[in-house]
Amino acid sequence: MPFAVGYVELAEDVRVAAVLDLGELDSLDDIRIGMPLSVAAGPGVPRARPITPAEERS
């Protein structure tokens, strides 16, 4: 299963390396710089996933 790792910029210019959970995207071609992400801590490295337009508005 393919996966992507990237740097995610958080508030106050903090950047963390995170595994990108892309289950909602059709392909790796849908990844873009500046896309809005939600980051969660867990075992191992942080994980980031694209947020939905509804989440972005709230």
PDB file of N, H, CA, C and O in Angstrom:
ATOM      1  N   MET A   1       0.847  -1.174   0.000  1.00  0.00           N
ATOM      2  CA  MET A   1       0.000   0.000   0.000  1.00  0.00           C
ATOM      3  C   MET A   1       0.894   1.241   0.000  1.00  0.00           C
ATOM      4  O   MET A   1       1.748   1.378   0.876  1.00  0.00           O
ATOM      5  N   PRO A   2       0.716   2.141  -0.960  1.00  0.00           N
ATOM      6  CA  PRO A   2       1.543   3.343  -1.000  1.00  0.00           C
ATOM      7  C   PRO A   2       1.182   4.294   0.141  1.00  0.00           C
ATOM      8  O   PRO A   2       0.045   4.329   0.614  1.00  0.00           O
ATOM      9  N   PHE A   3       2.160   5.043   0.555  1.00  0.00           N
ATOM     10  H   PHE A   3       3.083   5.014   0.171  1.00  0.00           H
ATOM     11  CA  PHE A   3       1.907   6.062   1.562  1.00  0.00           C
ATOM     12  C   PHE A   3       2.841   7.229   1.296  1.00  0.00           C
ATOM     13  O   PHE A   3       3.807   7.121   0.542  1.00  0.00           O
ATOM     14  N   ALA A   4       2.529   8.336   1.930  1.00  0.00           N
ATOM     15  H   ALA A   4       1.743   8.424   2.542  1.00  0.00           H
ATOM     16  CA  ALA A   4       3.350   9.536   1.757  1.00  0.00           C
ATOM     17  C   ALA A   4       3.703  10.081   3.130  1.00  0.00           C
ATOM     18  O   ALA A   4       2.931   9.967   4.082  1.00  0.00           O
ATOM     19  N   VAL A   5       4.875  10.670   3.211  1.00  0.00           N
ATOM     20  H   VAL A   5       5.503  10.762   2.437  1.00  0.00           H
ATOM     21  CA  VAL A   5       5.325  11.342   4.424  1.00  0.00           C
ATOM     22  C   VAL A   5       5.628  12.775   4.025  1.00  0.00           C
ATOM     23  O   VAL A   5       6.206  13.033   2.969  1.00  0.00           O
ATOM     24  N   GLY A   6       5.233  13.697   4.877  1.00  0.00           N
ATOM     25  H   GLY A   6       4.764  13.488   5.735  1.00  0.00           H
ATOM     26  CA  GLY A   6       5.494  15.095   4.550  1.00  0.00           C
ATOM     27  C   GLY A   6       5.669  15.929   5.797  1.00  0.00           C
ATOM     28  O   GLY A   6       5.415  15.474   6.913  1.00  0.00           O
ATOM     29  N   TYR A   7       6.103  17.146   5.593  1.00  0.00           N
ATOM     30  H   TYR A   7       6.309  17.516   4.687  1.00  0.00           H
ATOM     31  CA  TYR A   7       6.187  18.102   6.688  1.00  0.00           C
ATOM     32  C   TYR A   7       4.878  18.876   6.729  1.00  0.00           C
ATOM     33  O   TYR A   7       4.407  19.386   5.713  1.00  0.00           O
ATOM     34  N   VAL A   8       4.302  18.954   7.920  1.00  0.00           N
ATOM     35  H   VAL A   8       4.685  18.540   8.746  1.00  0.00           H
ATOM     36  CA  VAL A   8       3.046  19.667   8.114  1.00  0.00           C
ATOM     37  C   VAL A   8       3.346  20.907   8.944  1.00  0.00           C
ATOM     38  O   VAL A   8       3.948  20.820  10.015  1.00  0.00           O
ATOM     39  N   GLU A   9       2.924  22.058   8.442  1.00  0.00           N
ATOM     40  H   GLU A   9       2.436  22.129   7.573  1.00  0.00           H
ATOM     41  CA  GLU A   9       3.155  23.309   9.165  1.00  0.00           C
ATOM     42  C   GLU A   9       1.975  23.581  10.084  1.00  0.00           C
ATOM     43  O   GLU A   9       0.829  23.669   9.643  1.00  0.00           O
ATOM     44  N   LEU A  10       2.279  23.712  11.371  1.00  0.00           N
ATOM     45  H   LEU A  10       3.210  23.641  11.729  1.00  0.00           H
ATOM     46  CA  LEU A  10       1.270  24.000  12.378  1.00  0.00           C
ATOM     47  C   LEU A  10       1.304  25.490  12.721  1.00  0.00           C
ATOM     48  O   LEU A  10       2.042  26.258  12.104  1.00  0.00           O
ATOM     49  N   ALA A  11       0.516  25.883  13.692  1.00  0.00           N
ATOM     50  H   ALA A  11      -0.083  25.258  14.193  1.00  0.00           H
ATOM     51  CA  ALA A  11       0.486  27.281  14.125  1.00  0.00           C
ATOM     52  C   ALA A  11       1.874  27.715  14.582  1.00  0.00           C
ATOM     53  O   ALA A  11       2.687  26.900  15.015  1.00  0.00           O
ATOM     54  N   GLU A  12       2.119  28.995  14.477  1.00  0.00           N
ATOM     55  H   GLU A  12       1.458  29.657  14.125  1.00  0.00           H
ATOM     56  CA  GLU A  12       3.367  29.605  14.936  1.00  0.00           C
ATOM     57  C   GLU A  12       4.599  29.039  14.243  1.00  0.00           C
ATOM     58  O   GLU A  12       5.663  28.948  14.855  1.00  0.00           O
ATOM     59  N   ASP A  13       4.470  28.655  12.967  1.00  0.00           N
ATOM     60  H   ASP A  13       3.605  28.729  12.470  1.00  0.00           H
ATOM     61  CA  ASP A  13       5.582  28.176  12.138  1.00  0.00           C
ATOM     62  C   ASP A  13       6.267  26.918  12.652  1.00  0.00           C
ATOM     63  O   ASP A  13       7.440  26.691  12.356  1.00  0.00           O
ATOM     64  N   VAL A  14       5.553  26.100  13.416  1.00  0.00           N
ATOM     65  H   VAL A  14       4.600  26.285  13.656  1.00  0.00           H
ATOM     66  CA  VAL A  14       6.080  24.807  13.856  1.00  0.00           C
ATOM     67  C   VAL A  14       5.815  23.805  12.735  1.00  0.00           C
ATOM     68  O   VAL A  14       4.709  23.745  12.198  1.00  0.00           O
ATOM     69  N   ARG A  15       6.834  23.019  12.385  1.00  0.00           N
ATOM     70  H   ARG A  15       7.732  23.068  12.822  1.00  0.00           H
ATOM     71  CA  ARG A  15       6.677  21.988  11.348  1.00  0.00           C
ATOM     72  C   ARG A  15       6.995  20.627  11.940  1.00  0.00           C
ATOM     73  O   ARG A  15       7.962  20.470  12.684  1.00  0.00           O
ATOM     74  N   VAL A  16       6.166  19.639  11.599  1.00  0.00           N
ATOM     75  H   VAL A  16       5.380  19.766  10.994  1.00  0.00           H
ATOM     76  CA  VAL A  16       6.390  18.272  12.065  1.00  0.00           C
ATOM     77  C   VAL A  16       6.333  17.332  10.869  1.00  0.00           C
ATOM     78  O   VAL A  16       5.601  17.574   9.909  1.00  0.00           O
ATOM     79  N   ALA A  17       7.109  16.262  10.938  1.00  0.00           N
ATOM     80  H   ALA A  17       7.703  16.066  11.718  1.00  0.00           H
ATOM     81  CA  ALA A  17       7.015  15.211   9.928  1.00  0.00           C
ATOM     82  C   ALA A  17       5.836  14.331  10.304  1.00  0.00           C
ATOM     83  O   ALA A  17       5.661  13.984  11.472  1.00  0.00           O
ATOM     84  N   ALA A  18       5.031  13.971   9.321  1.00  0.00           N
ATOM     85  H   ALA A  18       5.174  14.252   8.372  1.00  0.00           H
ATOM     86  CA  ALA A  18       3.845  13.158   9.589  1.00  0.00           C
ATOM     87  C   ALA A  18       3.576  12.230   8.415  1.00  0.00           C
ATOM     88  O   ALA A  18       3.883  12.542   7.265  1.00  0.00           O
ATOM     89  N   VAL A  19       2.995  11.084   8.736  1.00  0.00           N
ATOM     90  H   VAL A  19       2.746  10.830   9.671  1.00  0.00           H
ATOM     91  CA  VAL A  19       2.483  10.186   7.704  1.00  0.00           C
ATOM     92  C   VAL A  19       1.181  10.800   7.212  1.00  0.00           C
ATOM     93  O   VAL A  19       0.340  11.195   8.020  1.00  0.00           O
ATOM     94  N   LEU A  20       1.005  10.886   5.905  1.00  0.00           N
ATOM     95  H   LEU A  20       1.688  10.566   5.249  1.00  0.00           H
ATOM     96  CA  LEU A  20      -0.215  11.443   5.339  1.00  0.00           C
ATOM     97  C   LEU A  20      -1.205  10.313   5.084  1.00  0.00           C
ATOM     98  O   LEU A  20      -0.967   9.453   4.236  1.00  0.00           O
ATOM     99  N   ASP A  21      -2.313  10.316   5.816  1.00  0.00           N
ATOM    100  H   ASP A  21      -2.507  11.015   6.505  1.00  0.00           H
ATOM    101  CA  ASP A  21      -3.380   9.335   5.600  1.00  0.00           C
ATOM    102  C   ASP A  21      -4.257   9.856   4.474  1.00  0.00           C
ATOM    103  O   ASP A  21      -4.979  10.840   4.637  1.00  0.00           O
ATOM    104  N   LEU A  22      -4.187   9.193   3.342  1.00  0.00           N
ATOM    105  H   LEU A  22      -3.600   8.395   3.210  1.00  0.00           H
ATOM    106  CA  LEU A  22      -4.833   9.711   2.138  1.00  0.00           C
ATOM    107  C   LEU A  22      -6.019   8.888   1.688  1.00  0.00           C
ATOM    108  O   LEU A  22      -6.383   8.912   0.513  1.00  0.00           O
ATOM    109  N   GLY A  23      -6.626   8.159   2.609  1.00  0.00           N
ATOM    110  H   GLY A  23      -6.330   8.139   3.564  1.00  0.00           H
ATOM    111  CA  GLY A  23      -7.729   7.276   2.256  1.00  0.00           C
ATOM    112  C   GLY A  23      -8.874   7.965   1.546  1.00  0.00           C
ATOM    113  O   GLY A  23      -9.568   7.329   0.753  1.00  0.00           O
ATOM    114  N   GLU A  24      -9.097   9.255   1.807  1.00  0.00           N
ATOM    115  H   GLU A  24      -8.533   9.772   2.452  1.00  0.00           H
ATOM    116  CA  GLU A  24     -10.209   9.974   1.190  1.00  0.00           C
ATOM    117  C   GLU A  24      -9.854  10.501  -0.199  1.00  0.00           C
ATOM    118  O   GLU A  24     -10.743  10.924  -0.939  1.00  0.00           O
ATOM    119  N   LEU A  25      -8.593  10.484  -0.561  1.00  0.00           N
ATOM    120  H   LEU A  25      -7.870  10.141   0.040  1.00  0.00           H
ATOM    121  CA  LEU A  25      -8.179  10.988  -1.866  1.00  0.00           C
ATOM    122  C   LEU A  25      -8.163   9.852  -2.884  1.00  0.00           C
ATOM    123  O   LEU A  25      -7.976   8.687  -2.534  1.00  0.00           O
ATOM    124  N   ASP A  26      -8.361  10.210  -4.134  1.00  0.00           N
ATOM    125  H   ASP A  26      -8.513  11.157  -4.418  1.00  0.00           H
ATOM    126  CA  ASP A  26      -8.383   9.198  -5.188  1.00  0.00           C
ATOM    127  C   ASP A  26      -7.002   8.662  -5.521  1.00  0.00           C
ATOM    128  O   ASP A  26      -6.865   7.484  -5.852  1.00  0.00           O
ATOM    129  N   SER A  27      -5.966   9.510  -5.439  1.00  0.00           N
ATOM    130  H   SER A  27      -6.078  10.467  -5.170  1.00  0.00           H
ATOM    131  CA  SER A  27      -4.622   9.060  -5.779  1.00  0.00           C
ATOM    132  C   SER A  27      -3.593   9.979  -5.143  1.00  0.00           C
ATOM    133  O   SER A  27      -3.932  11.034  -4.607  1.00  0.00           O
ATOM    134  N   LEU A  28      -2.331   9.566  -5.209  1.00  0.00           N
ATOM    135  H   LEU A  28      -2.056   8.709  -5.645  1.00  0.00           H
ATOM    136  CA  LEU A  28      -1.254  10.398  -4.691  1.00  0.00           C
ATOM    137  C   LEU A  28      -1.124  11.698  -5.480  1.00  0.00           C
ATOM    138  O   LEU A  28      -0.523  12.656  -4.994  1.00  0.00           O
ATOM    139  N   ASP A  29      -1.677  11.744  -6.689  1.00  0.00           N
ATOM    140  H   ASP A  29      -2.165  10.966  -7.085  1.00  0.00           H
ATOM    141  CA  ASP A  29      -1.649  12.966  -7.491  1.00  0.00           C
ATOM    142  C   ASP A  29      -2.503  14.069  -6.868  1.00  0.00           C
ATOM    143  O   ASP A  29      -2.366  15.236  -7.236  1.00  0.00           O
ATOM    144  N   ASP A  30      -3.384  13.714  -5.926  1.00  0.00           N
ATOM    145  H   ASP A  30      -3.496  12.766  -5.627  1.00  0.00           H
ATOM    146  CA  ASP A  30      -4.245  14.702  -5.277  1.00  0.00           C
ATOM    147  C   ASP A  30      -3.535  15.447  -4.150  1.00  0.00           C
ATOM    148  O   ASP A  30      -4.091  16.398  -3.599  1.00  0.00           O
ATOM    149  N   ILE A  31      -2.314  15.032  -3.795  1.00  0.00           N
ATOM    150  H   ILE A  31      -1.863  14.260  -4.242  1.00  0.00           H
ATOM    151  CA  ILE A  31      -1.553  15.723  -2.759  1.00  0.00           C
ATOM    152  C   ILE A  31      -1.035  17.032  -3.336  1.00  0.00           C
ATOM    153  O   ILE A  31      -0.531  17.064  -4.459  1.00  0.00           O
ATOM    154  N   ARG A  32      -1.158  18.112  -2.568  1.00  0.00           N
ATOM    155  H   ARG A  32      -1.567  18.085  -1.656  1.00  0.00           H
ATOM    156  CA  ARG A  32      -0.617  19.383  -3.034  1.00  0.00           C
ATOM    157  C   ARG A  32      -0.055  20.177  -1.862  1.00  0.00           C
ATOM    158  O   ARG A  32      -0.524  20.053  -0.730  1.00  0.00           O
ATOM    159  N   ILE A  33       0.930  20.972  -2.141  1.00  0.00           N
ATOM    160  H   ILE A  33       1.311  21.073  -3.060  1.00  0.00           H
ATOM    161  CA  ILE A  33       1.511  21.852  -1.129  1.00  0.00           C
ATOM    162  C   ILE A  33       0.450  22.854  -0.710  1.00  0.00           C
ATOM    163  O   ILE A  33      -0.235  23.436  -1.551  1.00  0.00           O
ATOM    164  N   GLY A  34       0.320  23.051   0.591  1.00  0.00           N
ATOM    165  H   GLY A  34       0.876  22.578   1.274  1.00  0.00           H
ATOM    166  CA  GLY A  34      -0.627  24.019   1.116  1.00  0.00           C
ATOM    167  C   GLY A  34      -2.007  23.468   1.372  1.00  0.00           C
ATOM    168  O   GLY A  34      -2.886  24.201   1.824  1.00  0.00           O
ATOM    169  N   MET A  35      -2.226  22.177   1.094  1.00  0.00           N
ATOM    170  H   MET A  35      -1.512  21.581   0.727  1.00  0.00           H
ATOM    171  CA  MET A  35      -3.562  21.622   1.327  1.00  0.00           C
ATOM    172  C   MET A  35      -3.839  21.589   2.834  1.00  0.00           C
ATOM    173  O   MET A  35      -2.933  21.301   3.616  1.00  0.00           O
ATOM    174  N   PRO A  36      -5.082  21.879   3.253  1.00  0.00           N
ATOM    175  CA  PRO A  36      -5.413  21.868   4.677  1.00  0.00           C
ATOM    176  C   PRO A  36      -5.437  20.436   5.221  1.00  0.00           C
ATOM    177  O   PRO A  36      -6.007  19.533   4.609  1.00  0.00           O
ATOM    178  N   LEU A  37      -4.806  20.251   6.384  1.00  0.00           N
ATOM    179  H   LEU A  37      -4.343  20.984   6.881  1.00  0.00           H
ATOM    180  CA  LEU A  37      -4.701  18.939   7.007  1.00  0.00           C
ATOM    181  C   LEU A  37      -5.088  19.010   8.476  1.00  0.00           C
ATOM    182  O   LEU A  37      -5.023  20.068   9.103  1.00  0.00           O
ATOM    183  N   SER A  38      -5.487  17.881   9.004  1.00  0.00           N
ATOM    184  H   SER A  38      -5.540  17.022   8.495  1.00  0.00           H
ATOM    185  CA  SER A  38      -5.714  17.719  10.438  1.00  0.00           C
ATOM    186  C   SER A  38      -4.640  16.753  10.924  1.00  0.00           C
ATOM    187  O   SER A  38      -4.405  15.724  10.291  1.00  0.00           O
ATOM    188  N   VAL A  39      -3.983  17.072  12.044  1.00  0.00           N
ATOM    189  H   VAL A  39      -4.174  17.908  12.559  1.00  0.00           H
ATOM    190  CA  VAL A  39      -2.889  16.250  12.563  1.00  0.00           C
ATOM    191  C   VAL A  39      -3.292  15.648  13.899  1.00  0.00           C
ATOM    192  O   VAL A  39      -3.850  16.334  14.755  1.00  0.00           O
ATOM    193  N   ALA A  40      -3.006  14.359  14.073  1.00  0.00           N
ATOM    194  H   ALA A  40      -2.553  13.802  13.377  1.00  0.00           H
ATOM    195  CA  ALA A  40      -3.291  13.671  15.329  1.00  0.00           C
ATOM    196  C   ALA A  40      -2.045  12.940  15.798  1.00  0.00           C
ATOM    197  O   ALA A  40      -1.330  12.327  15.005  1.00  0.00           O
ATOM    198  N   ALA A  41      -1.795  13.014  17.103  1.00  0.00           N
ATOM    199  H   ALA A  41      -2.376  13.511  17.747  1.00  0.00           H
ATOM    200  CA  ALA A  41      -0.678  12.272  17.692  1.00  0.00           C
ATOM    201  C   ALA A  41      -1.151  10.871  18.027  1.00  0.00           C
ATOM    202  O   ALA A  41      -2.319  10.663  18.355  1.00  0.00           O
ATOM    203  N   GLY A  42      -0.255   9.923  17.945  1.00  0.00           N
ATOM    204  H   GLY A  42       0.694  10.092  17.678  1.00  0.00           H
ATOM    205  CA  GLY A  42      -0.568   8.542  18.267  1.00  0.00           C
ATOM    206  C   GLY A  42       0.722   7.784  18.443  1.00  0.00           C
ATOM    207  O   GLY A  42       1.791   8.387  18.540  1.00  0.00           O
ATOM    208  N   PRO A  43       0.637   6.458  18.487  1.00  0.00           N
ATOM    209  CA  PRO A  43       1.873   5.688  18.581  1.00  0.00           C
ATOM    210  C   PRO A  43       2.720   5.901  17.327  1.00  0.00           C
ATOM    211  O   PRO A  43       2.205   5.906  16.210  1.00  0.00           O
ATOM    212  N   GLY A  44       3.997   6.072  17.525  1.00  0.00           N
ATOM    213  H   GLY A  44       4.416   6.068  18.433  1.00  0.00           H
ATOM    214  CA  GLY A  44       4.880   6.310  16.380  1.00  0.00           C
ATOM    215  C   GLY A  44       4.845   7.763  15.972  1.00  0.00           C
ATOM    216  O   GLY A  44       4.779   8.651  16.822  1.00  0.00           O
ATOM    217  N   VAL A  45       4.888   8.014  14.669  1.00  0.00           N
ATOM    218  H   VAL A  45       4.942   7.293  13.978  1.00  0.00           H
ATOM    219  CA  VAL A  45       4.915   9.387  14.159  1.00  0.00           C
ATOM    220  C   VAL A  45       3.505   9.961  14.099  1.00  0.00           C
ATOM    221  O   VAL A  45       2.532   9.208  14.046  1.00  0.00           O
ATOM    222  N   PRO A  46       3.385  11.303  14.106  1.00  0.00           N
ATOM    223  CA  PRO A  46       2.063  11.918  13.932  1.00  0.00           C
ATOM    224  C   PRO A  46       1.474  11.522  12.577  1.00  0.00           C
ATOM    225  O   PRO A  46       2.198  11.175  11.644  1.00  0.00           O
ATOM    226  N   ARG A  47       0.155  11.582  12.495  1.00  0.00           N
ATOM    227  H   ARG A  47      -0.433  11.864  13.253  1.00  0.00           H
ATOM    228  CA  ARG A  47      -0.544  11.253  11.257  1.00  0.00           C
ATOM    229  C   ARG A  47      -1.392  12.461  10.860  1.00  0.00           C
ATOM    230  O   ARG A  47      -2.040  13.083  11.701  1.00  0.00           O
ATOM    231  N   ALA A  48      -1.377  12.777   9.581  1.00  0.00           N
ATOM    232  H   ALA A  48      -0.851  12.272   8.897  1.00  0.00           H
ATOM    233  CA  ALA A  48      -2.145  13.900   9.067  1.00  0.00           C
ATOM    234  C   ALA A  48      -3.098  13.396   7.992  1.00  0.00           C
ATOM    235  O   ALA A  48      -2.776  12.481   7.235  1.00  0.00           O
ATOM    236  N   ARG A  49      -4.264  14.005   7.941  1.00  0.00           N
ATOM    237  H   ARG A  49      -4.525  14.749   8.556  1.00  0.00           H
ATOM    238  CA  ARG A  49      -5.233  13.647   6.911  1.00  0.00           C
ATOM    239  C   ARG A  49      -5.855  14.916   6.353  1.00  0.00           C
ATOM    240  O   ARG A  49      -5.966  15.920   7.057  1.00  0.00           O
ATOM    241  N   PRO A  50      -6.263  14.873   5.088  1.00  0.00           N
ATOM    242  CA  PRO A  50      -6.919  16.048   4.510  1.00  0.00           C
ATOM    243  C   PRO A  50      -8.218  16.322   5.254  1.00  0.00           C
ATOM    244  O   PRO A  50      -8.931  15.391   5.629  1.00  0.00           O
ATOM    245  N   ILE A  51      -8.524  17.593   5.469  1.00  0.00           N
ATOM    246  H   ILE A  51      -7.945  18.349   5.165  1.00  0.00           H
ATOM    247  CA  ILE A  51      -9.792  17.915   6.103  1.00  0.00           C
ATOM    248  C   ILE A  51     -10.839  18.154   5.020  1.00  0.00           C
ATOM    249  O   ILE A  51     -10.521  18.539   3.895  1.00  0.00           O
ATOM    250  N   THR A  52     -12.079  17.919   5.385  1.00  0.00           N
ATOM    251  H   THR A  52     -12.338  17.606   6.299  1.00  0.00           H
ATOM    252  CA  THR A  52     -13.180  18.108   4.448  1.00  0.00           C
ATOM    253  C   THR A  52     -13.533  19.591   4.375  1.00  0.00           C
ATOM    254  O   THR A  52     -13.185  20.349   5.281  1.00  0.00           O
ATOM    255  N   PRO A  53     -14.213  20.016   3.320  1.00  0.00           N
ATOM    256  CA  PRO A  53     -14.631  21.419   3.244  1.00  0.00           C
ATOM    257  C   PRO A  53     -15.496  21.820   4.454  1.00  0.00           C
ATOM    258  O   PRO A  53     -15.399  22.955   4.922  1.00  0.00           O
ATOM    259  N   ALA A  54     -16.328  20.921   4.959  1.00  0.00           N
ATOM    260  H   ALA A  54     -16.407  19.999   4.578  1.00  0.00           H
ATOM    261  CA  ALA A  54     -17.162  21.225   6.127  1.00  0.00           C
ATOM    262  C   ALA A  54     -16.290  21.465   7.360  1.00  0.00           C
ATOM    263  O   ALA A  54     -16.568  22.376   8.140  1.00  0.00           O
ATOM    264  N   GLU A  55     -15.235  20.656   7.548  1.00  0.00           N
ATOM    265  H   GLU A  55     -15.010  19.916   6.914  1.00  0.00           H
ATOM    266  CA  GLU A  55     -14.327  20.843   8.680  1.00  0.00           C
ATOM    267  C   GLU A  55     -13.576  22.167   8.540  1.00  0.00           C
ATOM    268  O   GLU A  55     -13.312  22.849   9.530  1.00  0.00           O
ATOM    269  N   GLU A  56     -13.241  22.516   7.312  1.00  0.00           N
ATOM    270  H   GLU A  56     -13.456  21.962   6.508  1.00  0.00           H
ATOM    271  CA  GLU A  56     -12.484  23.746   7.064  1.00  0.00           C
ATOM    272  C   GLU A  56     -13.312  24.979   7.428  1.00  0.00           C
ATOM    273  O   GLU A  56     -12.767  25.968   7.917  1.00  0.00           O
ATOM    274  N   ARG A  57     -14.621  24.924   7.193  1.00  0.00           N
ATOM    275  H   ARG A  57     -15.063  24.120   6.796  1.00  0.00           H
ATOM    276  CA  ARG A  57     -15.489  26.053   7.486  1.00  0.00           C
ATOM    277  C   ARG A  57     -15.755  26.227   8.979  1.00  0.00           C
ATOM    278  O   ARG A  57     -16.073  27.332   9.420  1.00  0.00           O
ATOM    279  N   SER A  58     -15.629  25.151   9.767  1.00  0.00           N
ATOM    280  H   SER A  58     -15.370  24.254   9.409  1.00  0.00           H
ATOM    281  CA  SER A  58     -15.967  25.244  11.193  1.00  0.00           C
ATOM    282  C   SER A  58     -14.827  25.768  12.022  1.00  0.00           C
ATOM    283  O   SER A  58     -14.959  25.902  13.239  1.00  0.00           O
TER     284      SER A  58
END
